[in-house]
């Protein structure tokens, strides 16, 4: 009989736990939707940027007179 009086839905802390879990699920889904809608724009550079890595292909001189 005591177990019937202390059913899970009669304990206030369980409603708090359910509310917090529901809030986390809703917040996670909202974060996923927001991230999906706002994609990152890829930055473009008008010129080649300096890189510490060697070029993947050898560069040709600007003209025939350049050694």
N, C-alpha and C positions, 0 to 999 in steps of 0.2 A: 504494500500500500504506500509506503514511503517513496518508492521509486516512481509511482504514478504522480505523486505531488511534485516531484522534481524532474518532470519531463523536460527535455531540452528546450522546448519552446516557452517554458515558464521561467527560464533563467535569463535575466536581462543581458548578461555578458555574451550570451550566444547570439543575440540579435545584433550586438555591437560587432562581433566577429563576422557575422554574415554581411552587415553593412560595409565593413572595411574591405572584405573580400570582393563584394560587388563593386565597390568604388575602384578598387585596383583593376578589375577586369575592364570596367568602362573606361578608365583612364588609359589603360594600355591600348585598347582598341582606338580611342581617340588619337593617341600618339601615332599609331600606325597609319591611320587615315590622314592625319596632318602631314606626316613624312611622305606619304605616297602622293599627295596633291602638290606639295611644294618641292619639286625636284631641284637639285642644284644645277645652276647654269655653269657650263664648262668655260673657264676663262680662256680667252684667245689673246695671243700676243701678235702685234703686227710684224715684229721681226723675230728672228731666232734669238733665244736667250743664251747667255753664256753657260756652259756646262763644264764641270770638271772632268767629265768622261771624254775619251777620244771619240772623234766622229766615226760613225759606222761605215762610211765609205769615204775614200780620199777625195778631197775637194780639188776641183780643177782651177787653175789660175784664171784671172779675169780676162787675160788676153795672151797671145802667143809670146809677147815680149817679156812677160813676167816669168822669172825663173822658178 
